[in-house]
Amino acid sequence: MARYVVRFSHVYHKMAATPCVSRGASAFRRSISSTSGLGSLTRYDQSAGNPDWKKKLTPEQYVVTRERGTEEPFSGIYLNHGEEGMYHCVCCDTPLFSSESKYDSGTGWPSFCEAHGTWNHDESHANILRRPDNSLGDAGTEVICKQCDAHLGHVFEDGPEPSGQRFCINSVALSFKPRARK
């Protein structure tokens, strides 16, 4: 665990020199690397009916989801959120994570042990994709929305059993829908 705290501290201080985009009480860091020239890894066709993301999203949502930014740790509205329901993609409203898989990882971002639709480690029915990412200085795994390619966060192999996964997801990449009361 100490190894991850040291790595997080190193990455956080390395990013401290990166300019922030502020709006209100929240601040968001721009991505360390650029994604220009990367083609879509999903079936989403960006040329046909692509929404104008800058008009649809807040500036913070745009930086995080479309430019692969990261919100400040411990600043997201869903970090300590405990209501039962489903977390959806803020861009396309696709269900991504259930509140049942949410846990407190202590890392500063909402954390989930598996994506909605995962069955016995099989994510083929989940609405997320994993993509290699080395923007944090080490080889890592980015998590994106399968439907619209929105950057959601990263996944690490140090989560709780039985999955062993820790999906660290930016709050601004999510919208929440509470479970209907019976």
Legacy VTK file of the C-alpha trace (Angstrom):
# vtk DataFile Version 3.0
C-alpha trace
ASCII
DATASET POLYDATA
POINTS 182 float
0.000 0.000 0.000
2.839 2.378 0.839
4.170 1.892 -2.693
0.884 3.199 -4.136
0.814 6.175 -1.774
4.357 7.099 -2.816
3.461 6.714 -6.511
0.295 8.784 -6.083
2.243 11.469 -4.219
4.887 11.555 -6.977
2.265 11.838 -9.719
0.265 14.453 -7.811
3.331 16.663 -7.188
4.465 16.192 -10.774
1.039 17.413 -11.919
1.143 20.388 -9.504
3.211 22.302 -12.052
0.486 21.768 -14.658
-1.873 24.756 -15.094
-5.374 24.347 -13.699
-8.683 25.161 -15.320
-10.849 26.534 -12.522
-14.562 27.098 -12.295
-16.219 27.673 -8.962
-14.833 25.698 -6.052
-13.536 22.849 -8.211
-10.276 22.766 -10.136
-9.259 20.265 -12.771
-5.857 19.448 -14.185
-5.283 19.184 -17.884
-3.998 15.920 -19.224
-0.227 15.421 -19.299
-0.385 13.934 -22.780
-2.406 14.741 -25.864
-4.771 12.337 -27.569
-4.747 14.091 -30.928
-4.419 11.634 -33.756
-5.784 8.681 -31.771
-8.597 6.923 -33.551
-11.617 5.557 -31.782
-11.284 2.091 -30.308
-15.058 1.673 -30.155
-17.866 1.371 -32.661
-18.807 5.031 -32.045
-18.476 6.976 -35.294
-17.190 10.434 -34.441
-17.908 11.815 -37.916
-21.618 10.955 -37.989
-23.814 13.001 -35.705
-21.019 13.914 -33.296
-22.446 16.242 -30.653
-20.664 19.499 -30.021
-19.116 18.468 -26.717
-18.091 22.028 -25.804
-21.738 23.095 -25.932
-23.111 20.006 -24.184
-20.594 19.799 -21.315
-19.326 22.188 -18.664
-15.693 23.280 -19.136
-14.581 20.859 -16.379
-16.515 17.949 -17.889
-15.033 18.717 -21.309
-11.426 18.817 -20.025
-11.804 15.523 -18.165
-13.910 13.499 -20.629
-12.750 14.801 -24.005
-9.154 15.900 -23.245
-8.306 13.135 -20.758
-7.931 15.474 -17.793
-8.196 14.617 -14.106
-10.148 16.362 -11.379
-8.397 17.369 -8.168
-8.304 14.506 -5.637
-10.881 14.707 -2.840
-12.896 17.343 -4.771
-15.522 15.287 -6.625
-19.195 15.340 -5.660
-19.445 11.527 -5.787
-16.402 10.774 -3.615
-18.425 10.338 -0.401
-21.763 9.755 -2.109
-23.585 6.778 -0.592
-27.013 6.787 -2.220
-28.135 3.590 -3.982
-28.432 3.766 -7.751
-26.470 3.846 -10.979
-23.618 6.066 -12.167
-23.927 6.999 -15.858
-21.610 8.589 -18.419
-22.087 12.363 -18.273
-21.626 12.574 -22.070
-23.985 9.885 -23.403
-25.964 8.733 -20.323
-24.801 5.108 -20.622
-24.933 3.164 -17.301
-21.371 2.479 -16.121
-21.111 1.620 -12.409
-23.582 0.471 -9.763
-23.501 1.944 -6.264
-23.226 -1.671 -5.050
-19.660 -1.846 -6.408
-18.584 1.525 -4.942
-16.172 1.604 -2.013
-13.851 4.029 -0.223
-10.332 3.436 -1.516
-8.887 6.487 0.238
-7.338 7.702 -3.030
-9.447 10.839 -3.511
-11.639 9.658 -6.386
-14.852 7.603 -6.411
-13.747 3.969 -6.603
-15.560 0.893 -7.860
-14.520 -2.767 -7.767
-16.197 -3.608 -11.086
-18.099 -2.048 -13.980
-21.843 -2.547 -14.363
-22.494 -5.577 -16.593
-19.357 -7.467 -15.509
-19.897 -11.167 -14.869
-17.094 -13.304 -13.385
-14.381 -10.892 -14.623
-15.960 -10.822 -18.114
-16.438 -7.164 -19.138
-17.829 -7.915 -22.611
-21.296 -6.744 -21.506
-20.010 -3.762 -19.532
-20.132 -0.268 -21.048
-16.465 0.491 -20.438
-13.267 -0.260 -22.306
-9.692 -0.397 -21.084
-6.957 1.339 -23.048
-3.190 1.397 -22.358
-2.070 4.772 -20.994
1.393 5.986 -20.041
0.492 9.629 -19.349
1.026 9.102 -15.596
4.692 8.243 -16.150
4.178 4.493 -15.739
2.272 2.025 -17.840
-1.344 2.302 -16.733
-4.823 1.483 -17.944
-7.292 4.183 -18.903
-11.042 3.526 -18.588
-13.259 4.964 -21.322
-16.974 4.818 -22.116
-17.639 2.152 -24.741
-20.374 4.265 -26.371
-18.772 7.714 -26.723
-15.053 7.326 -25.901
-15.307 9.631 -22.871
-12.295 9.424 -20.575
-13.604 8.257 -17.190
-10.466 7.558 -15.153
-8.073 4.649 -14.613
-8.183 1.090 -13.302
-5.583 -0.487 -11.016
-4.938 -4.048 -9.848
-5.007 -3.267 -6.108
-8.741 -3.337 -5.360
-10.711 -5.479 -2.927
-11.491 -9.147 -3.467
-13.001 -10.886 -5.305
-12.287 -8.682 -8.353
-8.989 -7.166 -7.198
-9.834 -4.116 -9.336
-9.885 -0.437 -8.335
-11.629 1.765 -10.877
-10.727 5.373 -9.921
-13.309 7.455 -11.779
-13.610 11.241 -12.049
-16.868 12.536 -10.537
-17.341 15.043 -13.371
-17.376 12.155 -15.866
-20.448 10.743 -14.117
-24.083 11.533 -13.532
-26.077 9.675 -10.891
-29.571 8.205 -11.068
-31.006 7.006 -7.761
-32.607 3.584 -7.497
-36.403 3.767 -7.732
-38.099 3.344 -4.370
-40.516 0.414 -4.039
LINES 1 183
182 0 1 2 3 4 5 6 7 8 9 10 11 12 13 14 15 16 17 18 19 20 21 22 23 24 25 26 27 28 29 30 31 32 33 34 35 36 37 38 39 40 41 42 43 44 45 46 47 48 49 50 51 52 53 54 55 56 57 58 59 60 61 62 63 64 65 66 67 68 69 70 71 72 73 74 75 76 77 78 79 80 81 82 83 84 85 86 87 88 89 90 91 92 93 94 95 96 97 98 99 100 101 102 103 104 105 106 107 108 109 110 111 112 113 114 115 116 117 118 119 120 121 122 123 124 125 126 127 128 129 130 131 132 133 134 135 136 137 138 139 140 141 142 143 144 145 146 147 148 149 150 151 152 153 154 155 156 157 158 159 160 161 162 163 164 165 166 167 168 169 170 171 172 173 174 175 176 177 178 179 180 181
